[in-house]
Amino acid sequence: MKFVSTRGRAPSLSFADTVLTGLASDGGLYVPESLPHFSKKDIAAMAGMDYQPLAFEIIRPFVGEDLSKRELRDIIGRSYSQFRHRAVAPLVQTDTNEWILELFHGPTLAFKDFALQFLGQLFDHLLEKRGARVVVMGATSGDTGSAAIEGCRHCDNIDIFILHPHNRVSEVQRRQMTTVLSDNVFNIAMEGNFDDCQNMVKASFANQSFLPDGRRLVAVNSINWARIMAQIVYYFYAALRLGSPEKTVNFSVPTGNFGDIFAGYLAKQMGLPIDQLVIATNANDILHRCISDNDHTPKPLVHSLSPSMDIMVSSNFERLLFDLYGRDGAAVAELLADRSAPMHLSEVALLQAQKTFSSCRVDDARTIEVIREQYQATGYLLDPHTAIGVEAARRVRRSAEQPMVCLSTAHPAKFPDAVAQALPQTEIPLPAHMQDLWQREERLKVLPNDLSQVHDYMATMLSEGR
C-alpha cells in the first residue's frame, strides 16, 4: 500500500517510510492511497475476537510487505501486554442504549496509549532493521506526551523530546512525563500554549539543520499515520461487542486535534456501520463552529478544565478536508495557506461533512454538572473530557434506537481539580502503579517560546550523548 500527502506535492511512500517520515515534505499529512474495505460478512467473522487478533486483522492491510504477519502479531502483542484490563477496551453501560468505551487502562491512563504503545514498538522494530537512530519530537496538551514517553522510554534507537505548555497541563499529566528519568527522555516546558508547542514542532520538522549529523526527526503526535491507524481498531471492537454489523453503532468523541474522531470516520469508510460521529468540544470550539456554522475562525485559546482539548489548530482536520474536497491536494493547500485566517468550507464539502458529523460545545460549568449528575445517578465517575463527550451525545444524538458509545479518553484521577469541583467530598486515588507519583523526582527544562533556544537545547543534549 502507498501513502500520499494531503497537499499533493510530496512523493508517495511505503508504510514504513510513512511511519518514519511523519509530516510530508510539502507540509501535508500522509493518508493511504486507498482504504481497505471490509464487507458485512468480513466484519461478522471478526465477532468475538479479543483485542489483539482484531487489531491484527484491521491493521494488516495497511502494512503491505513492510512487516511479516509474525512481526506484526509480535508488535501488537507487546503493545497491549501492559494494559490492566483483560478486555483492553471494556464497555460500561451508563444509560439506555448509552455506553462508555473505557480507553484508559493503558500504562498512562489515557486513550493515547493505544496508539503510542504500538508506535513505540513499531519505531524500534523498523529502526533496528535499518540500523538507524532517530529523534522523536512532539507537542502535547496533556496526554500525548506521557503516552509517547512511556512508549519510547525503553527503545534503544530513539531519543525523545516532548514539549508541553508550561503550567497548562494538570499536575498528574506533568508528573507522568517529568518523572521518567530515562537517559533518552527530555521534557521541555515551553512558555506558551499548546498551539505554540505544535507550531514549534512543525517548524523543526521543516528545517532539521540543528540536529547532529546522521539524526533526523520522526513524529509521535497524530500527524503520524500509524497513530490514526491504531485507533481505528477500538471502533470496530466496540461496535462488534454491541451487535455490528447487524446493528449500526454511533460514537461521541471528545476531541481537540481531530485525530481520535478521524479514526472513527475511517472505520466507517472501511465498512463499519456508523451513522453519526459526534464532535464534542470544550470552549475551544473551532471544530464545532466549523461543522455547525461553517465558521472556522481561530480565536484566542481558553484554558479549561479539559486541557487535552485546549487546541485551536486541529491538525488532523486536514485529513478530512482532503476527502471532502475530492482528494484534491492543491485545493487543500490553498484552503490552509493561512491557518490564522478564517476558513469557510464549500457548500458541497460542508453538507458532505454534516452527513456523518454532528458537533457540540460544552463549557466548564456544564462539564462539572455532568460529572456530578452522572456520579449521583449511577456511581460512575467521568473525567472532564469524557463528561463533555457524554453531554454532547445526549444533546445531539439522532437516534435513540441505535447504541451511542461515548469514548472515555482518560482516567478521572488525572484531573483531580475538575473532579474536586464536581464532588468536593470524593477522593479519587491514583491506581496502584502510580501511588508514589507525588514523591518521584522530576526532570524538565523550562524554555521560552523561541525556536532557536529550543533547538540549541536539543542539539546540546544530543551532542552530549545523554
C-alpha atoms as one frame of an Amber mdcrd trajectory, in Angstrom:
protein
   0.000   0.000   0.000   1.201   3.505  -0.860   0.555   6.693   1.115   0.048
  10.161  -0.366   0.171  13.698   1.013  -2.952  15.759   1.622  -1.187  18.654
  -0.144  -0.471  16.584  -3.264   3.129  17.678  -3.851   5.167  15.123  -1.880
   6.268  11.715  -3.141   4.128   8.724  -2.249   5.716   6.451   0.348   5.566
   2.886   1.621   4.064   2.149   5.037   7.450   2.013   6.790   8.687   5.237
   5.189   5.398   6.955   6.046   5.731   5.967   9.708   9.340   7.178   9.879
   8.635  10.419   7.993   5.573  11.831   9.785   4.947  15.197   8.137   5.142
  15.178   4.337   7.774  17.329   2.629   5.044  19.635   1.222   3.644  20.287
   4.709   0.771  17.861   4.279  -0.214  14.730   6.186   0.052  11.227   4.803
  -3.061   9.145   4.127  -3.490   5.811   2.327  -3.842   5.995  -1.432  -6.957
   3.867  -0.917  -8.624   2.336   2.128  -9.197  -1.366   2.689 -12.882  -2.264
   2.845 -14.492  -4.954   4.977 -17.786  -6.452   3.851 -20.609  -7.228   6.226
 -19.515 -10.862   6.073 -15.892  -9.885   6.862 -16.968  -7.876   9.895 -19.282
 -10.618  11.139 -16.323 -13.013  11.044 -14.479 -10.726  13.481 -17.192 -11.034
  16.164 -15.871 -12.425  19.440 -12.219 -11.710  18.655 -10.055 -10.486  21.518
  -8.479  -7.084  21.059  -5.057  -8.185  19.785  -6.225 -10.536  16.997  -8.801
  -7.949  15.931  -6.052  -5.306  15.770  -4.071  -7.648  13.515  -6.996  -8.005
  11.083  -7.653  -4.239  10.923  -4.009  -3.135  10.659  -2.644  -5.867   8.360
  -3.966  -4.387   5.058  -2.102  -1.114   5.696   1.404  -2.501   6.259   1.939
  -4.250   2.916   5.257  -6.083   2.692   6.992  -3.943   5.297   6.113  -6.315
   8.145   5.613 -10.052   8.061   2.491 -11.476   9.707   4.624 -12.739  12.571
   6.354  -9.388  13.049   3.016  -7.559  13.124   1.496 -10.036  15.597   4.530
  -9.715  17.876   4.415  -5.892  17.802   0.689  -5.886  18.601   1.144  -8.427
  21.378   3.863  -6.387  23.071   1.915  -3.147  22.618  -1.098  -4.229  24.658
   0.559  -6.537  27.167   0.722  -3.800  29.818  -2.968  -2.855  29.744  -4.582
  -3.558  33.101  -7.968  -4.819  31.903  -8.245  -8.170  30.143 -10.713  -6.681
  27.650  -8.174  -3.892  26.886 -11.060  -1.542  25.950 -14.080  -2.535  28.078
 -17.602  -1.169  27.607 -19.722   0.087  30.522 -23.428   0.894  30.180 -24.411
   4.255  31.691 -27.932   4.779  30.324 -30.491   3.282  27.964 -28.550   2.439
  24.816 -25.631   4.603  26.026 -22.229   3.112  26.631 -18.798   4.254  27.780
 -15.790   2.793  25.982 -13.029   2.878  28.591  -9.786   3.712  26.834  -7.760
   4.478  29.975  -6.470   1.075  31.059  -3.030   1.528  29.477   0.189   2.491
  31.290  -0.538   6.267  31.410  -4.331   6.114  31.961  -5.266   7.747  28.638
  -6.502   6.682  25.210  -3.201   7.805  23.685  -1.651   4.567  24.998  -3.498
   2.578  22.322  -1.587   4.303  19.541   1.661   5.161  21.261   2.440   1.792
  22.809   2.044   0.418  19.292   4.022   3.230  17.675   6.963   2.876  20.073
   7.218  -0.833  19.350   6.840  -0.210  15.616   9.521   2.505  15.594  12.048
   0.368  17.397  11.413  -2.608  15.117  11.765  -0.616  11.886  14.823   1.289
  13.116  16.551  -1.883  14.262  16.061  -3.394  10.796  17.553  -0.263   9.210
  20.358   0.232  11.707  19.194   3.807  12.343  18.673   6.061  15.353  16.173
   8.938  15.327  14.926  11.845  17.407  11.262  11.883  18.357   9.908  15.392
  18.821   6.322  16.001  19.858   3.957  18.521  21.399   1.349  17.646  23.987
  -1.689  19.292  25.517  -1.518  16.733  28.296  -1.856  13.041  27.486   0.139
  12.504  24.283   3.416  13.363  25.998   3.258  10.819  28.783   1.958   8.112
  26.443   4.737   8.841  23.922   7.393   8.792  26.615   6.053   5.533  28.020
   6.017   4.047  24.538   9.588   5.145  23.706  11.453   5.121  27.021  12.765
   1.577  26.527  13.532   1.979  22.813  17.213   1.553  22.010  17.093   3.622
  18.821  15.188   6.722  19.952  15.812   9.958  21.846  12.545  11.703  22.672
  11.841  15.412  23.296   8.322  16.380  24.376   7.139  19.997  24.568   4.229
  20.867  26.849   2.768  24.321  27.670   4.289  25.426  30.971   1.709  25.412
  33.814  -1.110  24.480  31.411  -1.400  20.737  31.952  -2.671  19.023  35.091
  -0.105  18.128  37.742  -0.726  14.426  37.205  -0.175  14.833  33.462   3.043
  16.803  34.030   4.459  14.371  36.574   3.705  11.392  34.368   6.110  12.952
  31.870   8.727  14.599  34.025   9.306  11.740  36.487  10.530   9.414  33.733
  14.295   9.765  34.212  15.473   7.567  31.347  18.588   8.863  29.593  16.761
   9.153  26.256  13.824  11.212  27.586  13.763  15.047  27.617  10.834  17.201
  28.738  10.570  20.845  27.680   8.063  23.083  29.468   7.532  25.882  26.967
   6.255  29.308  27.939   3.185  29.427  25.687   0.107  27.375  24.830  -0.300
  24.051  23.053  -0.619  25.641  19.620   2.740  27.367  20.209   4.295  23.994
  21.040   2.731  22.383  17.987   3.906  25.207  15.711   7.437  24.793  17.021
   7.386  21.079  16.269   6.180  21.756  12.723   8.891  24.393  12.203  11.517
  21.944  13.456  10.411  19.277  11.003  10.601  21.816   8.185  14.234  22.684
   8.998  16.244  19.963  10.763  19.661  21.532  10.275  20.056  21.941  14.055
  20.368  18.158  14.541  23.737  16.387  14.751  24.868  14.603  11.587  23.034
  11.385  10.873  19.995  12.188  13.012  16.511  13.143  11.874  13.153  13.838
  13.435  10.187  11.499  13.486   6.715  12.354  14.737   4.711  10.742  17.511
   1.788  13.130  17.562  -1.251  12.373  15.473   0.278  13.703  12.274   1.878
  10.237  12.203  -0.364   7.922  10.201   0.357   4.879  12.413  -1.343   6.564
  15.360  -4.577   7.101  13.456  -4.405   3.551  12.109  -4.075   2.025  15.576
  -7.091   3.978  16.832  -9.394   2.587  14.140  -9.290  -0.748  15.937 -11.292
   0.196  19.020 -14.205   1.482  16.943 -14.521  -1.972  15.400 -14.010  -3.600
  18.809 -16.799  -1.607  20.480 -19.233  -1.952  17.584 -18.729  -5.704  17.389
 -19.446  -6.021  21.113 -22.755  -4.197  20.584 -24.012  -6.199  17.631 -22.291
  -4.942  14.489 -22.520  -5.477  11.622 -26.225  -6.232  12.155 -26.544  -3.091
  14.301 -25.480   0.439  13.481 -23.422   1.895  16.349 -22.662   5.622  16.744
 -19.886   7.377  18.649 -19.335  10.589  20.589 -15.704  11.670  20.778 -14.160
  14.423  22.923 -11.632  15.913  20.553  -9.339  18.878  20.010  -6.901  17.753
  17.338  -9.445  15.662  15.380  -7.256  12.552  15.333  -9.389  10.270  17.501
 -12.642  11.039  15.716 -10.972  10.859  12.307 -10.140   7.236  13.142 -13.883
   6.696  13.605 -14.541   8.277  10.221 -12.045   5.880   8.656 -13.736   2.930
  10.384 -16.983   3.991   8.722 -15.270   4.340   5.345 -13.845   0.845   5.808
 -17.316  -0.655   6.158 -18.257  -0.373   9.841 -21.948   0.624  10.097 -21.801
   4.103  11.687 -24.421   6.772  11.008 -23.278   9.543  13.358 -19.984  10.759
  14.801 -20.328  13.488  17.425 -17.527  16.053  17.673 -17.523  17.032  21.360
 -15.538  20.194  22.177 -14.943  22.493  25.124 -14.776  26.301  24.955 -12.063
  25.966  22.287 -14.809  25.143  19.834 -13.366  25.782  16.371 -14.388  22.299
  15.175 -17.933  22.727  16.476 -18.258  26.149  14.852 -16.941  24.794  11.573
 -19.380  21.874  11.386 -22.420  23.716  12.763 -21.982  27.222  11.295 -19.187
  26.905   8.703 -17.120  29.244  10.877 -13.521  28.056  11.128 -12.165  31.302
  12.575  -9.281  30.976  15.064  -9.904  32.656  18.412  -7.682  33.132  21.463
  -7.117  29.843  23.257  -9.037  29.361  26.515  -7.504  27.491  29.468 -10.170
  24.973  30.507 -10.836  22.085  32.895 -10.341  19.723  29.939  -6.790  20.756
  28.960  -6.149  17.966  26.465  -8.731  19.660  24.236  -7.334  23.180  24.577
  -6.399  23.326  20.906  -7.308  25.828  18.198  -5.337  24.395  15.260  -6.690
  20.871  14.703  -4.016  19.220  12.590  -5.952  16.127  11.599  -8.893  18.102
  10.252  -6.724  18.429   7.147  -7.096  14.699   6.526 -10.886  15.060   6.469
 -10.663  18.110   4.208  -8.679  16.031   1.739 -11.647  13.666   1.416 -14.272
  16.431   1.445 -12.504  18.149  -1.460 -12.289  15.037  -3.599  -8.685  14.244
  -2.557  -7.524  17.385  -4.366  -4.215  18.279  -2.714  -3.973  21.660  -4.416
  -7.412  22.639  -3.098  -6.427  21.630   0.440  -3.136  23.537   0.229  -4.982
  26.660  -0.901  -7.602  26.294   1.827  -4.918  26.014   4.533  -2.458  28.556
   3.155  -3.005  30.795   6.205  -4.056  28.867   9.311  -4.514  32.124  11.233
  -7.197  33.374   8.823 -10.906  32.479   8.802 -11.733  29.425   6.700 -15.082
  28.522   5.151 -15.875  25.194   3.533 -17.604  24.967   0.195 -21.307  24.164
   0.411 -20.700  20.712  -1.062 -17.912  19.942   1.434 -19.916  21.181   4.418
 -23.006  19.154   3.511 -20.856  16.080   2.988 -19.292  16.510   6.446 -22.680
  17.052   8.104 -23.965  13.724   6.781 -21.679  11.955   9.250 -20.607  14.551
  11.808 -22.617  16.411  14.398 -20.979  18.745  16.903 -21.497  20.280  20.320
 -19.727  22.738  22.633 -19.765  22.136  26.403 -18.368  24.745  28.791 -16.619
  24.158  32.125 -19.703  24.851  34.234 -21.767  22.226  32.444 -18.827  19.789
  32.460 -18.748  19.938  36.258 -22.521  19.426  36.440 -22.348  16.357  34.186
 -19.617  14.760  36.329 -21.739  15.355  39.451 -25.029  14.222  37.904 -23.579
  11.027  36.422 -21.896  10.080  39.684 -25.019  10.712  41.736 -27.218   8.787
  39.305 -25.040   5.725  38.709 -21.874   5.939  40.808 -19.838   6.175  37.594
 -17.102   8.813  37.640 -16.271  10.687  34.444 -13.131  12.672  33.751 -13.875
  16.180  32.326 -13.117  15.212  28.715 -15.411  12.192  28.839 -18.105  14.271
  30.528 -18.057  16.571  27.502 -18.453  13.572  25.219 -21.400  12.255  27.225
 -23.178  15.618  27.310 -22.605  16.184  23.605 -24.028  12.756  22.765 -27.172
  13.403  24.780 -27.754  16.785  23.168 -27.311  15.908  19.506 -27.789  12.147
  19.021 -30.048  11.445  16.057 -31.361   8.027  17.049 -32.360   6.659  20.438
 -32.634   3.168  18.949 -29.031   2.936  17.787 -26.391   2.403  20.514 -24.328
   5.507  21.295 -20.791   4.888  22.508 -19.012   7.728  24.312 -15.232   7.413
  24.213 -13.773   7.760  27.697 -10.396   9.225  26.940  -8.772   9.426  30.388
  -8.984   8.146  33.954 -10.601  10.710  36.317  -7.585  10.555  38.661  -5.626
  12.509  36.034  -7.848  15.556  36.615  -8.371  15.873  40.373  -9.129  19.613
  40.207 -12.146  19.115  37.956 -13.395  16.153  39.986 -12.956  18.108  43.222
 -15.114  20.937  41.872 -17.852  18.474  40.966 -17.586  16.223  44.023 -15.721
  18.005  46.847 -16.071  15.078  49.253 -14.937  12.389  46.824 -11.276  11.380
  46.780 -10.026   9.710  43.625  -6.894   7.674  44.383  -4.312   7.046  41.709
  -4.030   3.427  40.549  -1.594   1.244  42.464   1.237   1.545  39.937   1.154
   5.356  40.322   0.658   5.685  44.078   4.111   7.216  44.594   3.772   9.754
  41.739   3.860  12.772  44.080   7.146  11.624  45.638   9.014  10.890  42.393
  11.855  13.150  41.260  11.003  15.433  38.324  13.273  16.484  35.470  12.315
  19.153  32.936  13.668  22.252  31.198  11.610  25.458  31.111  12.278  27.383
  27.889  10.785  30.492  26.265   8.691  30.329  23.108  11.812  30.758  20.997
  12.739  28.306  18.266  16.495  28.913  18.401  16.675  28.302  22.153  14.736
  25.057  21.869  16.971  23.904  19.026  20.126  24.840  20.933  18.952  22.837
  23.942  18.093  19.790  21.828  21.386  19.909  19.950  23.344  20.181  23.213
  21.558  17.205  24.792  22.056  15.067  21.700  25.721  16.002  21.265  26.392
  15.133  24.909  25.043  11.666  24.176  22.632  11.788  27.084
